[in-house]
Amino acid sequence: MDAQHSGPVRGPLHTPICDLLGIVHPVVLGGMGGATSPDLVAAVSNAGGLGTLGLSGRHPEAIPSLIDEIRTRTSAPFGVNFLLFLANDAGIQAALTRKPPVVAYAWAWSDQDLKPYVQRVHDVGAKVTYMVSGVPEAVRAVEAGADVIVAQGSEGGGHVGLIGTLALVPMVVSAVSPVPVLAAGGIADGRGLAAVLALGADGALLGTRFLATDEAPLPTSFKQAIVASDGHDTTLTEIPDLMNGSIWPGAFARTWRNAFLAEWSGREFELRRRRHEVVRAVAEAWAVGDAQRAPLLFGQDAGLITSILPAGEVVRRLVDEAREVIDGRLARLTHE
Ligand SMILES: Cc1cc2nc3c(=O)[nH]c(=O)nc-3n(C[C@H](O)[C@H](O)[C@H](O)COP(=O)(O)O)c2cc1C
């Protein structure tokens, strides 16, 4: 179902979050810094999901034109993402001048006041989603006025906490109800989407699944690494952050156990000493698409991903499969 209509369209799997965010399907692209692009965002939004552009680390001057680029490709709602601990206030301000429909925040420091961040977004008429890895953060974000909470479990790719999605989502749902919750971490197909709806979430936010798409701005070899992964070969580590010299508020990075990780595991002291040199080597590995020589962050759900697909097809399959699970297998359990 195409989302490029003026009025709201009711999809086959409709939850309150669809009305709140103005989307057809309860499927959201995680705003992955460095791994999302206007093209990918528009593909997800045009398919009726919510595409989100990761803007952390982007220079404020570059931000308005990136948002304009999304708008040349879609008239459907989309989001932009900021990691709050980086305090890119100028970047947030630059984004708000373009009035994105949704601003997705994540990872604030424990003493950072969330209220002004939420208020600025509400002031331009946009909605705020806030990603958490625990219940106290969820409560704090709701108290600050967040419209949607994203509960991200430790199975997920990128920076995660230590509680798994199956336990975290219903805890967060209970804690913040009636504020809607999106589940994230470990979801790559319609079975996962159906499962988190059963847990009380209003939809799913996916990262890893959308990395293995035609539109994702990654070297093909990186996408192929996700397809080849059986999901057992990732680990939680601080090595990518040590390399980048960045301290996250309580997160570990779920990262593929490749040659890069093997080289530096147990040699963190050396990595700290040589990090500038290593950053240069990793940039070269990126440039030539050497998937073994750069840190690749993806989730355990890589074991569920068997092909690189167009992002719109990912959205359609997720919804169709979830419908099949709900109307087929689950309905039979109660009606036979
Ligand atoms: C490479 C990568 C980069 C990410 N960058 C961000 C980010 O900048 N901001 C954010 O809120 N989440 C980020 N995430 C987390 C995703 O938004 C999402 O929560 C996570 O990927 C969900 O788990 P999944 O990979 O199992 O779908 C990133 C994830 C990955 C894999």
The ligand as a Gaussian input file, in Angstrom:
#p B3LYP/6-31G(d) Opt

LIG

0 1
 C       24.887000       0.466000      12.738000
 C       23.839000       0.941000      13.700000
 C       23.801000       2.286000      14.065000
 C       22.825000       2.754000      14.940000
 N       22.793000       4.086000      15.228000
 C       21.771000       4.571000      16.006000
 C       21.638000       5.974000      16.235000
 O       22.450000       6.786000      15.758000
 N       20.599000       6.393000      16.988000
 C       19.671000       5.514000      17.510000
 O       18.733000       5.962000      18.173000
 N       19.781000       4.187000      17.318000
 C       20.801000       3.697000      16.567000
 N       20.909000       2.348000      16.346000
 C       19.917000       1.436000      16.974000
 C       18.727000       1.229000      16.045000
 O       18.007000       2.436000      15.932000
 C       17.778000       0.128000      16.569000
 O       17.322000       0.451000      17.858000
 C       18.411000      -1.246000      16.628000
 O       19.138000      -1.494000      15.448000
 C       17.315000      -2.288000      16.813000
 O       17.807000      -3.579000      16.839000
 P       17.921000      -4.495000      15.507000
 O       19.206000      -4.094000      14.888000
 O       17.940000      -5.879000      16.036000
 O       16.750000      -4.201000      14.625000
 C       21.879000       1.844000      15.484000
 C       21.925000       0.494000      15.122000
 C       22.873000       0.041000      14.244000
 C       22.868000      -1.407000      13.852000

